[in-house]
Amino acid sequence: MLSDRFGRSIDYLRVSVTDRCDLRCTYCMPKDFKGYEDPPDWLSFDEIERVVAAFARLGTTRVRLTGGEPLTRRNLPQLATRLSSLEGVRDLSLSTNGTRLARHAEALAASGITRVNVSLDTLDRDCMAGITGRDCLPAVLDGLQAAKAAGLVPIKINMVAMRGVNDAEIDTMAAFCIEQHFVLRLIEVMPMGETGRNTAYLNLGPVQQRLAEKFQLVPQALELGGGPARYWSTADGSASIGYITPLSQHFCATCNRVRLAVDGTLYLCLGQEQQYPLAPLLRGGASDAELEQAIRHAIELKPQQHDFGREPTKIVRFMSQTGG
């Protein structure tokens, strides 16, 4: 197994296939942002497959395709088909904003992607347009139904909780997800880049207590995927709500993931600067053994924890540049 110097097993790789997105969510990317990677610097599908295969040989079993918005990358289902067939990859999933999901859901399911996470911060159309910069709520809701019909379940709804923006809608979103059999994941905003720091933070501790009482939720021991969410479920187990709390209750001691950016940079932590460039190896004739050794060396650089609490202005890159 691939493990870091703190004894944590690294079994989860998040792969950004693009840093571009068709939305401009206020906490993620500035409206006028133009600092994208040039397409020639993107990893090709062959290069992505080679990196994922190397991680799989080292014991990483979970892979998630992210962005930016991954469905803006042309022929993404073809890449998913290649990755899902790799020996050792047991769980291939996708994070998306949902705007293009309706047209791609069936192809994604056929490619070997088994489940999707969809960003949805509100059920109010005007509020959605204000957060994302686009009137896209109907398209996202259509995408959710298409994903359900295609069997991409469980469907997880990622809601970034923002004080004064959508915090009054959390209970409504919880009721919607319970009714639709979606898994709601409430996420504390992280101070990544200027956009993240300018978003009003909401501590999810009190929210967890309120929803537990309102919907009669109990702590859930069963893991739902390889991520950091702590889940509560209804008494009959038919619905779950997860909490991702990088600030109020960080999960660094059990962190099992690293992120591969679209340019081949391996980021070892969202809240630290440690990184390792894999593109020079991929394009410089490195052998598979040399690539695996580089990955092992990179994992040794993974820090013990982030510094969001002590140094909230430390990370200047935006989430879309790191990979979701």
Buried (B, 14 or more C-beta within 10 A) or exposed (E): EBBBEEEBEBBBBBBBBBBBBBBBBBBBBBEEBEEBBEEEEBBEBEBBBBBBBBBBBBEBBBBBBBBBBBBBBEEBBEBBBBBBEBEBBBBBBBBBBBBBBBEBBBBBBEBBBBBBBBBBBBBBEEBBBBBBBBEBBEBBBBBBBBBBEBEBBBBBBBBBBBEEBBBEBBBEBBBBBBEBEBBBBBBBBBBBBEBBBEBEBBBBEEBBEEBBEEBEBEEBEEEBBBBBBBBBBBEEEEBBBBBBBBBBBBBBEEBBBBBBBBBBBBBBBBBBEBBBBBBEBBEEEBEEEEBBBBBBEBBEBBBEBBBBEEEBEBBEBBBBBBBB
